[in-house]
Amino acid sequence: MSSFNKSAIPCALTLLALATSTSLVLAAPPADGHDAVIVAYKAGKAAAVRAEVLNAGGKIVREIGRASAFAARMPSSGAASLRASSNVDFVEADVERRLLGMPSRIMSDGSRPQSLVADTPTSGTEIRPYGISLSQADQVNDAATGNRKLCIIDSGLDRNHPDLAANYANGNVTGANLSGSGTWDSDENAHGTHVAGTIAAVGGNGIGVVGVSPNARLKLHIAKVFDASGSASSSTVMEAVASCADAGAHIISMSLGGGDPSQAERRVFRSLLNEGVLTIAAAGNAGDTSTSYPAGYEEVMSVGALDGAKSRADFSQVNNDVEIAGPGVVTLSTIPPNLSSLGELSVAGTGYGAAAMTGSPNLNASAALYNFGLGLANDTGASGKVCLIQRGQISFADKVMRCEASGGVAAVIYNNRPGMLFGTLAGAVTAIPSIGVSDADGAVLAGLTGLNATVSVTPDPAQYAYFSGTSMATPHVSGIAALVWSHFPNCSAKQIRQVLNASAMELGKPGKDAEFGFGLVQARAAYERLARTGCNN
């Protein structure tokens, strides 16, 4: 059961609402309108190709030494001329990579899991997330993890988080910021902090959660490539991978991916394999048989997601690249405070459940409740009032903007199907607060028009949240790789990869299968196998 060869899989993808999907689109074109490309040069031809890029009207963005390539911005005609150059090995698109986890909105019973607002540093409450026990991470001592370094390529992390700060205090965290947003030890997205918490949230401090390595000994390197948008180019990821290796990382954890392979990217991961670095990536969240990269390269360990009942997550990819599985559904971990918003609604002094629209400004407004229908047209009757709007026919953003254009001071959109409405303005900028409510509450509110309504959207102070995605499964596997490897530091990366596969809990078909790979990662089983047989067996 130790084989991990992979085969090519079709790349047709579908989107999934629960978690960010893999992508077949290119990274966003630069503001100058040129194409974002990667130009690989032949041996000894770096200087010549650099000159050719400049002569063709291009600009070199970064050098990718491990791929013998440059990332550049080029006019289309310039890229065509480079492809014809005898000094150039290949020219390819600098494709997009995205984060592969999102906040969980709906639990199996239909309710919304709440952030642990109460579990602040003063609450005296500490929780062991189900994934820690399911993967046996709490059955292997992490006293030796100081001899391993794990690099997280993500959106940074919140260095002030009370469940991560001890790692800094011990001098065990370094980083590099390649995102152009904030610093490597800040996180404008929350994803990176969530991933880091699964790996290294401190245990025994009486607050929050515990990670795979809870005693703040594991060395971490944070390579920040994502801003709040959760999107970055493959060349940025390649630069981050180099940063990890140069920082001495033994393991690189990547909760990210995209639908397009890259020749240059594969070169980088092949180089790291030869350098003895174990690379681990999320299998993807499209829920089909397509392949996400870098997880799809045979040099990289691909991680699928399962839930607390050890069933495959419905969003987790099913293909021959999936090598191992980890817990990744409604996973509780650390986040920076005040990145998301809370919605509140009261009418005539009675409170109703509400969810802030993603992208709503943090504002309060009080006025008479007005029935704005479906919000399909401006209505001067809404001037100075709170618009009550039914979901349907047009986007949430259009509804809110029409309320605002009509003089409305706030928007309340109620669902047209059972359950709470969790909406987004999809980047639209509005000047009034907007929230969603359930279909049942919407029916009640329709009979309360004319009464005073108060809508409030405020920053969410929560420091813990539930996320779902193969992004959440990946740090379980990465953290366990470091945990097990720390006890057997003379083993190679290949041997650690093999023992994780060989000791996984089989869940699907006998041997390796497309849903779970070799099965659920098991820390104690891997440790005991190495203790019994040694690295070479």
C-alpha positions in Angstrom: 0.0 0.0 0.0 3.0 2.3 -0.2 2.7 3.2 -3.9 1.7 6.8 -4.8 1.9 7.0 -8.6 -0.7 9.1 -10.2 -2.3 9.2 -13.6 -3.8 12.0 -15.7 -7.4 12.9 -15.0 -9.9 15.0 -17.1 -10.1 18.6 -16.1 -13.8 19.5 -16.4 -14.8 21.3 -13.3 -18.1 22.4 -11.7 -18.6 25.0 -9.0 -19.7 24.2 -5.5 -21.4 26.7 -3.2 -20.0 25.3 0.1 -16.3 25.8 -0.7 -14.2 27.5 -3.3 -13.7 25.4 -6.4 -10.7 24.7 -8.5 -10.5 27.1 -11.4 -9.8 26.8 -15.1 -9.4 30.6 -15.6 -6.2 32.5 -15.8 -4.9 34.8 -13.2 -6.4 38.3 -13.5 -4.7 40.2 -16.3 -2.3 43.0 -15.2 -3.6 46.5 -15.3 -1.4 47.3 -18.3 -3.4 44.8 -20.4 -0.5 42.5 -21.2 -0.7 38.8 -20.7 0.7 37.2 -17.6 3.1 34.4 -18.8 5.9 32.2 -17.7 8.9 32.0 -20.0 11.2 29.0 -19.5 14.7 29.3 -20.8 17.1 26.6 -22.0 20.3 25.8 -20.1 22.7 28.7 -20.1 20.2 31.0 -21.9 18.8 33.0 -19.0 20.5 36.3 -19.9 19.6 36.0 -23.5 15.9 35.3 -22.8 15.8 38.1 -20.3 16.9 40.5 -23.1 14.4 39.0 -25.5 11.6 39.6 -23.0 12.5 43.2 -22.7 13.0 43.7 -26.4 9.6 42.2 -27.0 8.0 44.9 -24.8 7.7 42.7 -21.8 8.5 43.2 -18.1 9.9 40.5 -15.8 7.9 40.2 -12.7 9.9 37.5 -10.9 12.6 34.9 -11.4 11.7 31.2 -10.8 15.2 29.6 -10.5 14.0 26.1 -9.7 12.0 26.1 -12.9 14.6 27.9 -15.1 12.0 30.5 -15.9 10.8 34.0 -15.6 7.3 35.3 -14.8 6.6 38.2 -17.1 3.9 40.5 -18.5 4.0 40.5 -22.2 1.9 41.8 -25.2 0.5 38.9 -27.1 2.7 39.5 -30.1 5.8 39.5 -27.8 4.8 36.2 -26.3 4.4 34.7 -29.8 7.9 35.8 -30.8 9.4 34.3 -27.6 7.8 30.9 -28.5 9.7 31.0 -31.7 13.0 31.7 -30.0 15.7 29.0 -30.0 16.7 30.1 -26.5 13.2 29.5 -25.0 12.1 26.1 -23.8 8.4 27.0 -23.5 6.0 29.9 -22.8 2.8 29.2 -20.9 0.1 31.2 -19.1 0.7 32.2 -15.5 -2.5 30.5 -14.3 -4.6 31.2 -11.2 -4.4 29.4 -7.8 -7.2 29.9 -5.3 -7.8 29.0 -1.6 -9.8 25.8 -1.1 -11.8 26.4 2.0 -14.7 28.6 3.1 -16.7 29.4 6.2 -19.3 26.7 6.8 -22.8 28.1 6.7 -25.0 25.1 7.1 -24.7 22.1 9.4 -26.3 18.7 8.8 -29.3 19.6 10.9 -29.8 22.8 8.8 -28.6 25.2 11.5 -25.8 27.6 11.2 -22.7 26.8 13.2 -21.8 29.9 15.2 -18.4 31.3 15.7 -17.1 30.7 19.2 -17.6 34.3 20.3 -17.7 33.1 23.9 -14.3 31.3 23.6 -12.2 34.4 24.1 -9.0 34.5 26.2 -11.2 35.1 29.3 -13.7 32.4 28.8 -11.7 29.5 30.2 -13.1 27.1 27.5 -10.9 24.9 25.3 -12.1 22.6 22.6 -10.4 19.6 20.9 -11.8 19.7 17.3 -13.1 16.3 16.1 -10.3 16.1 13.4 -7.6 16.0 16.1 -9.0 12.8 17.6 -10.1 11.3 14.3 -6.6 11.5 12.9 -5.0 10.3 16.2 -3.0 13.5 16.4 -3.6 13.6 20.2 -2.1 10.1 20.6 1.5 11.0 19.6 3.6 13.3 21.8 4.8 16.5 20.0 7.8 17.1 22.3 10.3 16.5 19.4 8.6 18.7 16.8 11.2 21.4 17.2 13.4 19.4 14.8 10.9 19.9 12.0 9.9 23.1 10.0 6.6 23.2 8.3 5.8 25.9 5.7 2.3 27.1 5.2 1.6 28.8 1.8 -1.6 30.7 2.4 -3.0 34.2 3.3 -0.7 34.8 6.3 -1.8 34.5 9.9 -2.8 36.6 12.8 0.3 36.7 15.0 -1.7 38.3 17.9 -4.2 35.4 18.0 -4.2 34.1 21.6 -4.0 30.5 20.4 -1.0 31.2 18.1 0.9 33.9 20.0 3.0 31.3 22.0 4.5 30.0 18.8 6.0 33.5 18.2 7.0 33.9 21.8 9.1 30.7 21.4 10.8 32.2 18.4 9.4 29.4 16.2 7.8 31.4 13.4 9.3 33.1 10.4 7.7 34.3 7.2 7.7 36.1 3.9 5.0 38.3 2.3 4.5 37.8 -1.4 0.9 39.0 -1.5 1.3 42.8 -1.6 -1.3 43.0 1.3 -0.4 43.7 4.9 2.5 41.7 6.3 3.2 37.9 6.5 2.0 37.9 10.1 -1.3 39.5 9.3 -4.3 37.9 7.6 -6.9 39.8 5.6 -8.7 36.6 4.5 -8.8 34.4 7.7 -8.0 31.2 5.7 -4.3 31.1 6.6 -5.0 31.6 10.3 -7.6 28.9 10.2 -5.1 26.5 8.6 -2.3 27.4 11.0 -4.6 26.8 14.0 -5.3 23.3 12.9 -1.6 22.7 12.8 -0.3 24.6 15.8 -3.1 26.1 18.0 -1.7 25.9 21.6 -3.2 23.4 24.0 -3.5 23.7 27.7 -4.1 27.4 27.8 -7.8 27.1 28.7 -9.0 28.9 25.5 -10.2 28.1 22.0 -8.9 25.0 20.3 -5.9 22.7 20.1 -3.9 21.9 17.0 -2.0 18.8 15.8 1.1 20.1 17.5 -0.3 22.0 20.6 2.9 22.7 22.5 4.3 25.5 20.4 7.5 23.6 19.5 7.0 23.0 15.8 8.9 25.5 13.7 6.7 27.3 11.1 7.4 29.4 8.1 4.5 31.5 6.7 4.6 32.2 3.0 1.8 34.7 2.4 0.6 34.7 -1.2 -3.1 35.5 -0.9 -4.9 38.8 0.0 -8.5 39.1 0.9 -9.6 37.9 -2.5 -8.1 34.4 -2.1 -6.6 34.4 -5.5 -2.9 34.5 -6.7 -0.9 33.5 -9.7 0.9 30.2 -10.0 4.2 32.1 -10.3 3.6 33.7 -6.9 3.0 30.3 -5.4 6.2 29.1 -7.0 8.1 32.0 -5.4 6.5 31.0 -2.1 7.6 27.4 -2.5 11.2 28.6 -3.0 10.9 30.8 0.1 9.8 27.7 2.0 12.7 25.6 0.8 15.2 28.3 1.3 13.9 28.7 4.9 14.7 25.1 5.5 11.2 23.7 5.5 10.9 19.9 5.6 7.2 20.0 4.7 5.1 22.5 2.6 1.4 22.7 3.2 -0.7 24.1 0.4 -4.5 24.5 0.9 -4.9 25.9 -2.6 -5.3 24.9 -6.2 -6.5 25.5 -9.7 -7.6 23.5 -12.7 -4.8 24.3 -15.1 -1.5 22.4 -14.8 1.8 24.3 -15.3 5.0 22.9 -16.7 7.1 25.4 -14.7 5.2 24.6 -11.5 5.8 20.9 -11.9 9.5 21.6 -12.4 9.5 23.3 -9.1 7.9 20.5 -7.2 10.1 17.9 -8.9 13.1 20.0 -7.7 11.7 20.0 -4.1 11.2 16.2 -4.3 14.9 15.9 -5.2 15.8 18.2 -2.3 14.0 16.0 0.2 11.0 18.3 0.9 7.6 16.7 1.4 4.9 18.8 -0.4 1.2 18.4 0.4 -1.8 20.0 -1.3 -5.6 20.1 -1.2 -7.2 17.8 -3.8 -9.9 20.3 -4.7 -13.5 21.2 -3.9 -15.4 20.7 -7.2 -16.9 17.4 -6.1 -16.2 15.7 -9.4 -13.4 13.7 -11.1 -11.4 16.7 -12.3 -7.8 17.4 -11.1 -6.6 20.3 -9.1 -3.0 21.5 -9.2 -0.5 21.4 -7.6 -2.2 18.3 -5.9 -2.4 16.6 -9.3 1.4 16.4 -9.8 2.8 13.0 -8.7 5.5 14.8 -6.8 2.8 16.3 -4.5 0.7 14.4 -1.9 -3.0 15.1 -2.7 -5.4 15.3 0.2 -9.2 14.6 0.1 -11.7 15.6 2.8 -14.1 13.6 5.0 -16.5 14.4 7.8 -16.7 13.3 11.4 -18.5 10.1 10.3 -15.5 9.2 8.0 -17.7 9.8 4.9 -16.2 11.6 1.9 -17.2 15.2 1.8 -19.5 15.8 -1.1 -17.3 18.6 -2.4 -14.1 16.6 -2.2 -12.5 15.6 -5.6 -12.7 11.9 -6.7 -9.8 11.0 -8.9 -6.7 8.8 -9.1 -4.5 11.7 -7.7 -6.2 11.6 -4.3 -3.6 9.9 -2.1 -4.9 10.3 1.5 -7.8 11.9 3.4 -8.2 14.1 6.4 -11.0 15.7 8.4 -12.3 18.8 6.4 -16.0 19.3 7.0 -17.2 21.9 9.6 -13.7 22.2 11.0 -13.2 24.5 14.0 -10.1 26.6 14.1 -8.6 30.0 14.7 -9.4 33.2 12.7 -8.5 36.9 13.1 -11.3 39.0 14.7 -13.4 41.6 12.9 -12.9 40.4 9.3 -16.5 39.3 8.9 -19.6 41.0 10.1 -22.6 40.3 12.2 -26.2 41.2 11.2 -28.9 42.1 13.7 -32.6 43.1 13.2 -35.3 44.2 15.5 -38.8 45.4 14.7 -40.9 47.1 17.3 -38.5 45.9 19.9 -38.6 42.2 18.9 -35.4 40.7 17.6 -35.1 38.4 14.6 -32.3 36.2 13.4 -30.2 37.9 10.7 -27.0 37.4 8.7 -25.0 40.3 7.4 -24.7 40.4 3.6 -21.1 39.8 2.6 -19.8 43.2 1.5 -22.3 45.2 3.5 -20.8 48.3 5.2 -20.7 48.2 9.0 -23.6 50.6 9.7 -26.8 51.0 11.8 -30.1 52.4 10.6 -33.6 52.8 12.2 -36.7 53.7 10.3 -40.2 52.4 9.4 -40.3 49.0 7.6 -41.4 49.3 4.0 -42.5 46.4 1.7 -40.1 46.8 -1.4 -41.4 43.7 -3.1 -38.8 41.9 -5.2 -36.9 45.2 -5.6 -37.1 45.0 -9.4 -37.6 48.8 -9.7 -36.9 52.0 -7.8 -39.8 53.1 -5.5 -39.9 56.5 -4.0 -42.2 55.1 -1.2 -39.0 53.6 0.3 -37.4 57.0 0.9 -36.2 57.2 4.5 -37.3 53.7 5.3 -36.0 50.2 5.8 -36.7 48.1 2.6 -38.1 44.6 3.1 -37.3 42.7 -0.1 -38.1 39.2 -1.2 -35.3 37.1 -2.8 -35.7 36.2 -6.4 -35.2 37.3 -10.1 -32.3 39.7 -9.6 -29.1 39.7 -7.6 -28.9 40.7 -3.9 -26.7 43.6 -5.0 -29.2 44.9 -7.4 -32.0 44.8 -4.8 -29.9 46.7 -2.3 -28.7 49.3 -4.8 -32.3 49.9 -5.9 -33.4 50.3 -2.3 -30.5 52.8 -1.8 -31.4 54.6 -5.1 -35.0 55.0 -3.8 -33.7 56.7 -0.6 -33.9 53.6 1.6 -31.7 53.6 4.7 -31.3 49.8 5.0 -32.2 46.6 3.2 -33.6 43.3 4.7 -33.8 40.5 2.1 -35.8 37.4 3.1 -35.4 34.0 1.6 -37.8 32.4 -0.9 -36.8 28.9 0.3 -36.6 27.3 3.7 -33.8 28.6 6.0 -31.7 31.6 6.7 -30.5 33.7 3.8 -26.7 34.1 3.6 -26.1 36.6 0.7 -23.3 38.5 -0.9 -23.1 41.8 -2.6 -20.5 40.2 -4.9 -18.2 43.2 -4.8 -20.9 45.9 -5.3 -20.3 49.0 -3.1 -23.3 50.3 -1.2 -23.8 52.9 1.4 -26.5 51.3 3.4 -26.4 48.2 5.7 -28.0 45.0 4.3 -28.9 41.7 5.9 -30.6 38.5 5.1 -33.4 36.7 7.1 -35.2 33.4 6.8 -38.3 32.8 4.8 -40.4 32.2 7.9 -39.3 35.5 9.5 -39.8 37.3 6.2 -43.5 36.2 6.2 -43.8 37.6 9.7 -42.1 40.9 8.8 -44.4 41.4 5.8 -47.2 41.9 8.3 -45.2 44.5 10.3 -44.6 47.2 7.7 -44.9 50.7 9.1 -43.4 49.7 12.4 -39.9 50.9 13.4 -37.1 48.6 12.3 -33.5 48.7 13.3 -30.8 47.1 11.1 -27.3 46.7 12.4 -24.2 45.4 10.7 -21.1 45.3 13.0 -17.7 43.6 12.9 -17.7 40.1 14.2 -15.2 39.8 17.1 -15.1 36.0 16.9 -11.6 34.5 17.0 -12.8 30.9 16.0 -15.0 29.7 13.2 -16.0 26.5 11.3 -14.6 26.2 7.8 -15.1 23.4 5.2 -12.9 22.3 2.3 -10.0 20.1 1.3 -8.1 23.2 2.6 -9.1 22.0 6.1 -8.1 18.4 5.5 -4.6 19.4 4.2 -3.2 20.9 7.5 -4.3 17.7 9.4 -2.1 15.7 7.1 0.7 18.2 7.0 0.7 18.6 10.7 0.7 14.8 11.3 3.6 14.4 8.8 5.7 16.8 10.9 4.5 15.2 14.1 5.5 11.6 13.0 8.7 12.7 11.2 9.9 14.5 14.3 10.3 11.2 16.1 12.2 9.7 13.1 14.2 12.6 11.7 16.5 10.2 9.8 13.7 9.1 7.6 13.4 10.7 4.2 10.4 12.7 2.9 9.6 9.8 0.6 9.7 7.3 3.5 7.4 9.6 5.6 5.0 9.8 2.7 5.0 6.1 2.2 4.4 5.3 5.9 1.5 7.8 6.1 -0.1 6.0 3.2 0.6 2.5 4.5 -0.8 3.2 7.9 -3.9 5.1 6.9 -7.3 3.8 7.9 -8.8 2.1 4.9 -12.3 3.5 4.2 -13.1 2.8 0.5 -12.2 0.0 -1.8 -9.3 -2.2 -0.8 -6.0 -0.5 -1.4 -5.9 2.9 -2.9 -9.2 4.3 -4.3 -10.3 7.6 -5.9 -12.4 8.8 -3.0 -10.1 8.4 0.0 -6.7 7.5 -1.6 -5.2 5.1 1.0 -7.6 6.3 3.6 -7.8 8.5 6.7 -4.4 9.7 8.0 -3.5 8.1 11.3 -0.7 9.6 13.4 -0.3 6.8 16.0 -0.5 4.1 13.4 2.2 5.8 11.4 4.4 6.3 14.5 4.0 2.7 15.6 4.7 1.3 12.1 8.0 3.3 12.0 8.9 2.3 15.5 8.3 -1.4 14.6 9.8 -1.5 11.1 12.1 1.5 10.7 12.5 4.0 7.9 13.5 1.4 5.3 10.5 -0.8 5.7 
